Amino acid sequence: MSILNRRRWIEGIGAAFLAGRTLPGALARGGDGDANRAGKMSLELSKFQPKSMLHVPETKVTRSRFPVIDVHTHLSWGAESKDGVSLGEKMQFLAAPEELLRVMDRKNIRTMVNLTGGVGAGLEETIRRYQTPYPDRFLVFTEPW
């Protein structure tokens, strides 16, 4: 059993450094004198298909055991925007509340919090669409304007 002291550690780092400096040169020369080998060794990203080495049992969870509250959803957003900032009060909607409720019931989501409720008339429309008919299922937040 050898003891790793400072001198051996520095020698190892130096050897690794030199190996790193000479290996790319050897590959560029082709190692066996073939100057074009480096070009043949390239791998296009589209052809890269790594094989997973992780082998663990997979468990599909189709429905949560306990009801959850999804605190970060975007069910609505501004109809017009520039650089990610909503312009005006008109809103677009992801889906009708009835469609969302079917998914929520299937996945055991008790409540969804809509963080992009809008401002002014758009906020009122979003509240009327989601929160007023289903007050226990949807919460609508306003946005700074």
trRosetta pair geometry for C-beta under 8 A, 3 or more apart (Angstrom, degrees):
i j d omega theta_ij theta_ji phi_ij phi_ji
2 8 7.4 169 149 -137 121 168
3 8 7.9 146 100 18 56 148
4 8 5.4 -124 -143 84 58 126
4 9 5.9 77 174 -62 98 91
5 8 5.4 91 50 15 67 100
5 9 7.0 -126 101 -7 33 95
6 9 5.6 -57 -145 37 30 114
6 10 6.3 28 158 -17 66 106
7 10 6.0 -57 -150 37 29 108
7 11 6.4 30 152 -19 64 106
8 11 5.5 -51 -146 36 35 114
8 12 6.3 38 154 -21 65 104
9 12 5.8 -54 -151 34 30 112
9 13 6.5 29 152 -17 64 104
10 13 5.7 -51 -146 36 34 111
10 14 6.3 36 153 -20 65 106
11 14 5.7 -56 -149 38 30 113
11 15 6.3 30 154 -20 65 106
12 15 5.7 -53 -145 35 31 110
12 16 6.4 30 155 -17 64 106
13 16 5.8 -56 -149 38 31 111
13 17 6.3 34 151 -22 65 106
14 17 5.6 -54 -148 34 31 114
14 18 6.4 27 156 -15 66 105
15 18 5.9 -55 -146 39 31 108
15 19 6.2 32 154 -20 65 107
16 19 5.7 -54 -145 37 30 112
16 20 6.3 31 154 -19 63 107
17 20 5.8 -58 -152 36 28 111
17 21 6.5 25 152 -18 64 108
18 21 5.6 -56 -146 36 34 110
18 22 6.2 16 161 -8 69 110
19 22 6.3 -63 -140 44 28 98
19 23 5.8 34 164 -31 66 112
20 23 6.2 -45 -131 26 24 113
20 24 7.6 21 172 -11 54 99
21 24 7.5 -66 -169 31 24 99
21 25 7.4 13 148 -7 57 115
22 25 5.6 -63 -157 42 43 114
22 26 6.1 43 151 -23 75 106
23 26 5.7 -55 -146 35 33 111
23 27 6.4 31 156 -18 66 105
24 27 5.6 -55 -147 38 34 111
24 28 6.2 36 155 -22 67 104
25 28 5.7 -53 -147 34 31 111
25 29 6.4 23 156 -11 65 107
26 29 5.9 -59 -148 42 31 105
26 31 5.3 50 165 -87 92 77
27 30 7.5 44 -178 -75 31 22
27 31 6.8 5 -97 -40 37 98
27 37 7.6 -127 -176 103 59 108
27 38 5.8 97 142 -99 82 96
27 41 7.2 -79 -173 43 109 164
28 38 5.1 10 -122 -64 46 148
29 33 7.4 -24 156 -102 91 26
29 35 6.9 -43 -153 -105 45 62
30 33 6.0 -57 87 72 120 18
30 34 3.6 -158 -176 68 151 66
30 35 5.7 -97 -18 -70 131 20
30 36 7.1 34 -83 45 132 38
30 37 3.6 118 -122 19 93 127
30 38 6.7 -102 -72 -28 70 77
31 34 7.8 -8 52 37 67 87
31 37 7.1 -73 25 80 87 161
32 37 7.6 97 44 -48 88 155
34 37 4.2 88 99 -39 111 108
35 38 8.0 -41 170 12 44 99
36 39 5.4 -48 -173 37 71 115
36 40 6.3 69 133 -22 83 104
37 40 5.5 -60 -150 39 40 111
37 41 6.2 40 154 -27 72 107
38 41 5.8 -56 -149 30 31 112
38 42 7.7 49 151 -41 58 88
39 42 6.3 -34 -166 -4 38 113
43 47 6.0 -126 -173 80 79 110
43 48 5.9 89 144 -75 117 91
44 47 4.7 78 66 12 89 104
44 48 7.3 -141 98 -23 47 84
45 48 5.4 -43 -151 11 40 120
52 55 7.7 135 121 -61 100 64
61 64 7.1 50 159 -87 118 48
62 106 8.0 -66 158 159 93 90
62 107 7.7 -117 158 -109 55 65
63 106 6.8 -117 -94 157 105 52
63 107 5.9 -162 -118 -141 64 32
63 108 4.9 93 -175 -12 89 114
64 67 7.2 124 90 -104 119 17
64 68 5.3 32 70 -20 171 116
64 107 6.6 48 -2 164 91 70
64 108 4.4 -135 53 78 86 124
64 109 7.6 89 19 -66 128 58
65 108 7.7 175 43 106 10 167
66 108 7.3 142 103 148 20 133
67 108 5.4 -125 -102 170 55 88
67 109 7.2 103 -162 -150 72 12
67 110 3.9 65 168 -49 119 113
68 108 6.6 80 10 114 86 84
68 109 5.5 -44 69 -117 89 62
68 110 6.4 175 65 11 29 88
69 109 7.6 110 -107 -166 22 75
69 110 5.7 -43 -76 65 69 102
69 111 4.6 -2 -126 61 88 99
69 112 7.8 -176 -165 -79 59 25
69 113 7.0 49 166 -23 96 104
70 73 5.4 57 126 -42 117 112
70 109 5.5 -3 -20 -152 111 125
70 111 7.2 -157 33 97 67 53
70 112 4.8 -7 64 -115 111 70
70 113 6.6 -156 99 21 62 75
71 113 4.8 13 -142 31 45 136
72 113 6.9 4 -53 73 25 105
72 115 6.3 2 -140 -27 55 134
73 112 4.8 -7 13 -174 154 105
73 113 6.2 142 26 71 92 51
73 114 5.6 -52 88 -96 98 53
73 115 6.7 156 66 2 44 86
74 77 6.0 27 172 -59 110 105
74 94 7.2 120 109 -51 65 130
74 114 7.0 92 -129 -152 23 71
74 115 6.1 -47 -85 53 70 92
74 116 4.7 32 -139 15 86 125
75 93 6.6 0 151 -153 78 77
75 94 4.9 -103 -153 20 52 120
75 95 7.5 -82 -152 39 90 73
75 100 7.2 -3 -124 -88 124 157
75 112 6.8 92 -48 131 129 133
75 114 4.3 -64 28 -111 109 118
75 116 7.5 -178 45 60 53 88
75 126 7.8 130 91 -154 104 108
75 130 6.4 85 109 -82 153 152
75 138 7.5 -38 12 -141 166 122
76 91 4.9 6 -180 -178 119 124
76 92 6.6 161 -155 81 67 45
76 93 5.1 -26 -100 -102 87 65
76 94 6.8 -109 -66 -9 42 83
76 114 6.2 42 19 -176 92 134
76 116 5.7 -153 81 101 67 90
76 117 6.4 60 62 -122 125 33
76 118 6.3 -55 120 -30 127 107
76 122 7.8 168 150 171 134 100
76 126 4.9 -122 26 -113 167 120
76 129 7.8 113 -69 67 136 141
76 130 7.9 -130 -26 -19 121 135
77 81 7.6 -34 156 -41 105 136
77 86 6.9 -154 177 -87 71 117
77 91 6.9 143 75 -153 23 78
77 92 5.7 -20 64 58 74 94
77 116 5.0 2 -93 136 68 146
78 81 5.1 115 86 -64 119 97
78 86 2.8 149 -30 -134 156 108
78 87 6.5 124 162 34 141 44
78 88 6.8 130 -161 67 111 73
78 90 7.1 81 -161 79 66 62
78 91 6.4 -66 -107 -107 34 57
78 92 7.4 24 112 13 16 88
78 116 7.8 -103 -19 176 71 114
78 118 6.6 134 -78 -112 72 91
78 122 7.1 7 -107 -162 69 166
79 88 7.2 -46 55 83 94 119
79 90 4.1 -41 23 112 131 104
79 91 6.1 -173 -34 -132 90 4
79 92 5.0 123 -93 -37 71 92
80 86 7.2 96 81 -162 57 60
80 87 4.5 -60 109 66 103 101
80 88 5.4 47 50 31 117 120
80 90 6.7 58 3 61 93 111
81 84 6.3 -2 162 -144 128 9
81 85 5.9 161 -160 75 89 35
81 86 5.1 -48 -97 -97 95 41
81 87 5.9 167 -104 3 32 84
82 85 5.9 -27 67 58 67 89
82 87 5.9 47 0 -38 96 126
86 118 7.2 -141 162 -123 166 71
86 119 7.8 156 98 11 135 105
86 143 6.8 75 28 97 138 157
86 145 7.9 -65 78 -113 107 86
88 122 7.7 111 129 -39 69 134
89 118 6.4 89 -159 172 63 117
89 119 5.9 -101 -112 82 85 75
89 120 4.2 -69 -112 75 136 119
89 121 4.6 82 140 50 142 87
89 122 4.0 -164 175 -17 70 102
89 123 7.7 -73 -154 -3 98 73
90 121 8.0 -2 -75 90 47 108
90 122 6.0 -148 -83 -86 4 113
91 118 4.9 -73 -79 -68 121 148
91 122 4.2 129 -38 -156 105 103
91 125 5.9 -175 33 82 127 126
91 126 5.8 -110 173 -60 178 101
93 96 7.6 73 126 -74 133 40
93 126 7.7 168 -93 -112 103 80
93 129 6.6 -105 -102 150 149 162
94 100 7.7 75 93 -73 112 120
95 99 4.4 -98 164 78 122 131
95 100 5.4 142 88 -50 118 91
96 99 4.9 95 61 3 82 102
96 100 7.3 -156 93 -3 44 87
97 100 5.5 -59 -149 41 38 111
97 101 6.1 43 154 -27 71 104
97 129 6.6 170 -34 154 113 75
97 130 5.4 161 -86 -115 120 64
97 133 6.6 150 75 73 162 123
97 134 5.9 179 178 6 140 138
97 137 7.8 108 -169 100 112 131
97 138 6.8 -81 -126 -32 117 146
98 101 5.7 -48 -145 30 31 114
98 102 7.0 36 154 -22 60 98
99 102 6.1 -52 -160 26 33 111
99 103 7.0 24 149 -9 63 105
100 103 5.8 -60 -155 40 38 108
100 104 5.9 39 150 -23 72 109
100 112 7.0 -70 167 8 132 156
101 104 5.4 -52 -139 39 33 115
101 105 6.2 34 160 -20 66 104
101 134 7.0 -143 -82 -113 123 159
101 137 6.5 4 -105 -179 96 159
102 105 6.1 -55 -148 36 26 108
102 106 6.4 24 154 -18 61 110
103 106 5.7 -58 -148 38 31 111
103 107 6.2 7 161 0 68 113
103 109 7.6 5 118 29 76 127
104 107 6.3 -71 -142 50 25 95
104 108 8.0 -108 167 67 55 5
104 109 4.1 -93 -147 68 79 103
104 110 7.7 179 174 -37 112 5
104 112 6.7 -104 -98 -33 130 112
104 137 6.8 104 117 -161 166 113
105 108 7.6 29 -170 -77 28 36
105 109 7.9 -73 -43 45 23 72
109 112 6.4 38 149 -60 127 87
110 136 7.9 -69 169 152 87 89
110 137 7.4 -135 158 -119 48 62
111 136 6.9 -103 -89 157 104 54
111 137 5.8 -164 -112 -153 62 30
111 138 7.0 180 -158 -75 74 21
111 139 6.4 37 173 -9 118 101
112 137 6.9 14 20 158 83 70
112 138 5.6 -15 65 -111 88 70
112 139 7.4 -165 95 30 45 71
113 138 7.9 147 -95 -162 28 52
113 139 4.7 -19 -114 68 72 107
113 141 6.7 40 174 -21 94 109
114 117 5.5 102 110 -71 108 81
114 126 6.8 -149 113 173 149 124
114 130 6.3 75 -12 86 147 168
114 138 6.4 16 -13 -169 111 100
114 139 6.9 -174 23 88 72 50
114 140 4.9 -13 63 -113 114 65
114 141 6.5 -164 92 22 60 75
115 141 5.1 -8 -132 51 42 130
115 143 7.9 79 150 -83 66 89
116 141 7.6 19 -31 73 18 93
116 143 6.0 23 -138 -63 57 125
117 122 7.8 143 143 124 58 86
117 123 5.1 58 133 -129 100 79
117 126 4.5 178 -159 98 75 151
117 127 6.9 45 -165 -53 126 78
117 140 3.9 101 -105 175 132 96
117 141 5.2 177 -4 74 117 40
117 142 5.3 -67 70 -88 117 38
117 143 6.6 -177 53 -22 66 83
118 122 3.2 -109 164 119 146 111
118 123 4.5 -155 87 -64 85 61
118 125 7.4 -6 62 53 153 95
118 126 5.4 151 22 -14 115 135
118 142 7.1 -59 78 -138 37 64
118 143 6.2 -14 -113 15 11 112
119 122 6.0 37 54 55 44 108
119 123 5.4 8 -126 -30 12 116
119 142 6.1 78 -94 -166 64 101
119 143 5.8 -88 -46 60 93 86
119 145 4.4 31 -78 -55 167 137
120 123 6.1 121 49 17 26 100
120 124 7.3 -54 139 -2 39 100
120 145 7.8 42 -19 -56 96 168
121 124 5.5 -53 -149 37 37 114
121 125 6.3 40 152 -21 67 104
122 125 5.6 -52 -147 35 32 112
122 126 6.4 32 153 -19 65 105
123 126 5.7 -54 -147 36 32 111
123 127 6.4 31 155 -17 66 105
123 140 7.2 145 -161 142 77 126
123 142 5.3 5 -119 -110 140 92
123 143 8.0 -155 -81 18 109 78
124 127 5.9 -54 -147 37 30 110
124 128 6.2 30 154 -19 65 109
125 128 5.6 -56 -145 39 30 112
125 129 6.1 28 156 -21 65 110
126 129 5.7 -56 -144 37 29 111
126 130 6.2 -14 171 17 66 111
126 131 7.7 47 129 1 71 102
126 140 5.2 150 125 -146 109 144
127 130 6.9 -77 -134 55 21 80
127 131 4.7 -42 -152 44 65 119
127 132 5.9 77 146 -32 75 96
127 140 5.1 -139 -88 51 70 152
128 131 7.9 -4 -32 51 13 78
128 132 5.2 -6 -130 12 39 138
129 132 7.8 85 26 31 19 99
129 133 7.9 -47 169 14 23 112
130 133 7.5 -108 -178 43 13 89
130 134 6.6 -61 178 52 54 104
130 138 4.0 -105 160 132 104 161
130 140 5.9 127 73 -61 122 115
131 134 7.0 -95 -136 70 21 65
131 135 5.9 51 176 -107 70 59
131 138 4.9 -122 -83 98 60 99
131 139 6.4 66 -107 -118 115 27
131 140 4.8 -101 -34 -4 130 109
132 135 7.0 6 -136 -65 18 87
134 137 4.0 -38 157 44 116 116
134 138 5.3 71 91 10 105 100
135 138 7.6 -79 -122 56 19 70
